[in-house]
Amino acid sequence: MGGAGRLAALPCGKVSKWIVLALWIVALAASFGPASKLTGAQENDAVSWLPGKAESTEVLLETEQFSSPDEIPAVLVYERSSGITPADQQAVASHVAEFAQLPDIDREVIGPIPSKDGKALQVLVPINAGSGGWETLGERTEDLRRVAADRPDGMSFHVTGPGGYAADSQEAFAGIDGRLLYSAAAVVVIILLLTYRSPVLWLLPLLSAGAALFGAQAVVYYLATEADLTVNAQSAGILTVLVFGAGTDYALLLVARYREELRRHEDRHEAMAFALHRSGPAIIASGSTVVAGMLCLLLASMNSTRGLGPVAAVGIVIALAAMLTLLPALLVICGRWVFWPLRPTYGSDDHTERSIWGRIGRRIAVRPRLTWVAATIVLAVAALGVLRLDANGLSNEESFVGTPESVVGEKVLAAHFPAGAGNPLVVVSNADQAAAVRTAMSSTEGIASVAEPRVAGGLAYLEGTLTDAADTQAVKDTVDRVRTAVHAVPGADAKAGGGTAILLDTQRAADRDNKVIIPAVLVVVLLILMVLLRSLFAPVLLVATVVLSFGAALGISALVFDLLLGFGGADVSLPLFVFIFLVALGIDYNIFLMTRVHEESKTHGTRRGALIGVAATGGVITSAGLVLAGTFAVLATLPVVAFAEIGIAVALGVLLDTIVVRSVLVTALNLDIGRHLWWPSTLAKKRDPEPAEELPEQEPELTAT
């Protein structure tokens, strides 16, 4: 096998396998403590999620002398439909005094503010969430509810505003790590049982994936605490899904090749060495593509998106390491019996080519051009569903599956107070121009009133009450008008921020990230495929199928969101995240298939190689797709619409990719284009038998090259 073969044999030698296992046991023992602390190292404060250079983020940082950038106001609304009584007023006033004494309430509690209709009271409680982010908010809002529980009968109470929504988000994400871990593990177990039909074999990929996850979490923890890597609930949750999904994919490919080699080699150590030698390059290339794609997220302007890139890359690197070292060691330690009852014996027949994918390949070979044209038309029609995708952001009400208290409170608040109450537009300027800035702000359409400026350290802080609800397009237009007005004040250096400005800046940052990152990922994937396949034509064609698959997946998902699930829209980051996961992970299946076709084409020609390739990899690609789709679908169990949408869209896309695009569309293209696929390499000059031979019903063993 040469140098590469000897390297492949290292994890599975008769002695080295025990060394590999011992090293992993030591690594896991060292990882357990740091991995368990990852939740505590998460940064869920406001700045960790926002566009780093946005005007609203700058306002948050510049207002530290007036209030902490981590201060999030909770809006409390009391309501009595028959009208607020003097006893109600007195009770709420006593509550305000108690609120002011609670931990993390550093500034004055404002209220009670009566509504004009006399049926509601409003209280503004500034909560300093600190580095705890929404964890702190959840605790403080519980304190608020405890105090407000002692109120007159018949008067309702709700916590809403930014603090209320953040607290409800914290509750929605509570226990996410454990929930995703156990759910993803359950999905992997079920699919591996169905795939291997063995009561034992599934355990080895699962143990390897679990080891990879603990190792990845430990490394991410150290990067978060020692290298200032931003990790939040989003990236930590996706890390779990990604390691289990991608890691199991790599395991499936390795085990499938190992099973083939066990029929050719009497010594299982030798069989694993050959399996690693032949499948290892494809697995490494697949993982490297995912890592490169994820690192493209470092180009993002959104802090949360940029932080996800290194977190995901670390997860994939360690998953690769586990599946190429720990899993081979475990498999050879256990021996052939682990495949029972379908134990592959030396010299036994390989039924791969009589499998369903072998039969499908032969059917495609009859009319390959008709097949790929029809598949392309179907996918293109499905992609038209993108026209129904409203990825302009989710309102507060649309962000949750169900109706949490903050949504109910917002509706009560809107019924009795100005729509923008409790979520002001904030402007910071030089103190000597505060009056001019206030005048410019007050005269802007969409501003109901502007409070007197507060001055400290040469800066002025102004709050404006908006006439429209904080998450509407009308109020976003108001933000633009206010920015234009205050920027025009000479010498003011004024900037506008606040909750609505943050929503607007987040939307624009996501649009920018889509335009920068998506092309970057396509270029990275194209270059890796060119190196791997030693061709220019095949990579371009494969990337085109990836883009078509992404469009179809997003189109179908848009219809599901709108017509079946009734979601009010989509998060602004949805297209980017779906693209990253479908392209970076979906390219795995291209690599799995095309490296096998490339290998077989050297001996049999491209058309025959395509039939052998789809027969050999169709089953494992389908199983891998089911694992990845199942693990991402776990995200749909969270009561947060943005996560549910990512999970559903990626799951649908992966299924479409594995069942239709890779195994049918790409195979049909291989059969129709033939050797020209490999242009300009020498393989393009190797003539195919004409017409393409079909595989017989009983084919000898696949040739090892």
URMO-V792555 format. One record per backbone hydrogen bond with DSSP energy under -0.5 kcal/mol. CO is the residue of the C=O (numbers start at 1). NH is the residue of the N-H. If there is no record, write none. Layout:
# URMO-V792555
CO;NH  CO;NH
This chain:
# URMO-V792555
1;5  2;6  3;7  4;8  5;9  7;10  9;12  10;13  13;17  15;18  15;19  16;20  17;21  18;22  19;23  20;24  21;25  22;26  23;27  24;28  25;29  26;30  27;31  28;32  29;33  30;34  31;35  32;36  33;37  34;37  35;38  37;41  38;41  38;42  39;42  42;44  45;48  45;49  46;49  46;50  47;50  49;304  50;303  51;54  54;58  55;59  56;60  57;61  58;62  59;63  61;64  62;65  63;66  63;67  68;71  70;129  72;127  73;163  74;76  74;125  75;160  76;123  77;158  78;121  79;156  80;83  85;89  86;90  87;91  88;92  89;93  90;94  91;95  92;96  93;97  94;98  95;99  96;100  98;101  99;102  102;105  104;106  104;128  108;110  110;124  112;114  113;122  115;118  118;84  119;80  120;115  121;78  122;113  123;76  123;125  124;110  124;126  125;74  125;127  126;107  126;128  127;72  127;129  129;132  130;133  132;135  133;136  133;137  134;138  135;139  136;140  137;141  138;142  139;143  140;144  141;145  142;146  143;147  144;148  145;149  147;150  149;151  152;155  154;156  156;79  158;77  158;160  160;75  160;164  161;165  162;166  163;167  164;168  165;169  166;170  167;171  168;172  169;173  170;174  171;174  173;176  175;179  176;180  177;181  178;182  179;183  180;184  181;185  182;186  183;187  184;188  185;189  186;190  187;191  188;192  189;193  190;194  191;195  192;196  193;197  198;202  200;203  201;204  201;205  202;206  203;207  204;208  205;209  206;210  207;211  208;212  209;213  210;214  211;215  212;216  213;217  214;218  215;219  216;220  217;221  218;222  219;223  220;224  221;225  222;226  222;227  223;227  223;229  229;231  231;43  232;236  233;237  234;238  235;239  236;240  237;241  238;242  239;243  240;244  241;245  242;246  242;247  243;247  244;248  245;249  246;250  247;251  248;252  249;253  250;254  251;255  252;256  253;257  254;258  255;259  256;260  257;261  258;262  259;263  260;263  261;264  261;265  263;347  266;268  267;271  268;272  269;273  270;274  271;275  272;276  273;277  274;278  275;279  276;280  279;283  280;284  281;285  282;286  283;287  284;288  285;289  286;290  287;291  288;292  289;293  290;294  291;295  292;296  293;296  294;297  295;298  296;299  297;300  301;52  302;306  303;307  304;308  305;309  306;310  307;311  308;312  309;313  310;314  311;315  312;316  313;317  314;318  315;319  316;320  317;321  318;322  319;323  320;324  321;325  321;326  322;326  322;327  325;329  326;330  327;331  328;332  329;333  330;334  331;335  335;338  336;339  337;340  338;201  339;342  341;343  343;345  345;348  349;351  351;354  352;355  355;359  356;360  357;361  358;362  359;363  360;364  361;365  362;366  363;366  363;367  364;367  367;371  368;372  369;373  370;374  371;375  372;376  373;377  374;378  375;379  376;380  377;381  378;382  379;383  380;384  381;384  382;385  383;386  384;387  385;388  386;389  388;390  389;391  390;392  390;570  395;399  396;399  397;400  399;641  400;402  404;407  404;408  405;409  406;410  407;411  408;412  409;413  410;414  411;415  412;416  413;416  413;417  416;116  418;421  419;470  420;423  424;426  424;499  425;464  426;497  427;462  428;495  429;460  430;433  431;434  433;437  434;438  435;439  436;440  437;441  438;442  439;443  441;444  444;447  446;448  446;467  449;465  454;461  456;459  458;431  459;456  460;429  461;454  462;427  463;451  464;425  465;448  465;449  466;420  467;419  469;472  472;476  473;477  474;478  475;479  476;480  477;481  478;482  479;483  480;484  481;485  482;486  483;487  484;488  486;489  488;490  489;492  492;430  495;428  497;426  498;502  499;503  500;504  501;505  502;506  503;507  504;508  505;509  506;510  507;511  508;512  509;513  510;514  511;515  512;516  513;517  513;518  514;518  516;520  517;521  518;522  519;523  520;524  521;525  522;526  523;527  524;528  525;529  526;530  527;531  528;532  529;533  530;534  530;535  536;540  537;541  538;542  539;543  540;544  541;545  542;546  543;547  544;548  545;549  546;550  547;551  548;552  549;553  550;554  551;555  552;556  553;557  554;558  555;559  556;560  557;561  558;562  559;563  559;564  560;564  560;565  561;567  570;393  571;574  573;577  574;578  575;579  576;580  577;581  578;582  579;583  579;584  580;584  581;585  581;586  582;586  583;587  585;588  585;589  586;589  586;590  587;591  588;592  589;593  590;594  591;595  592;596  593;597  594;598  595;599  596;600  597;601  598;602  599;602  600;603  600;604  601;605  605;609  606;610  607;611  608;612  609;613  610;614  611;615  612;616  613;617  614;618  617;621  618;622  619;623  620;624  621;625  622;626  623;627  624;628  625;629  626;630  627;631  628;632  629;633  630;634  632;635  633;636  634;637  635;638  638;640  639;401  640;644  641;645  642;646  643;647  644;648  645;649  646;650  647;651  648;652  649;653  650;654  651;655  652;656  653;657  654;658  655;659  656;660  656;661  657;662  658;663  660;664  660;665  661;666  662;667  664;668  665;669  666;670  667;671  668;672  669;673  670;674  673;676  674;677  675;678  676;679  677;538  678;681  679;536  679;537  681;684  682;685  683;686  685;687  697;699
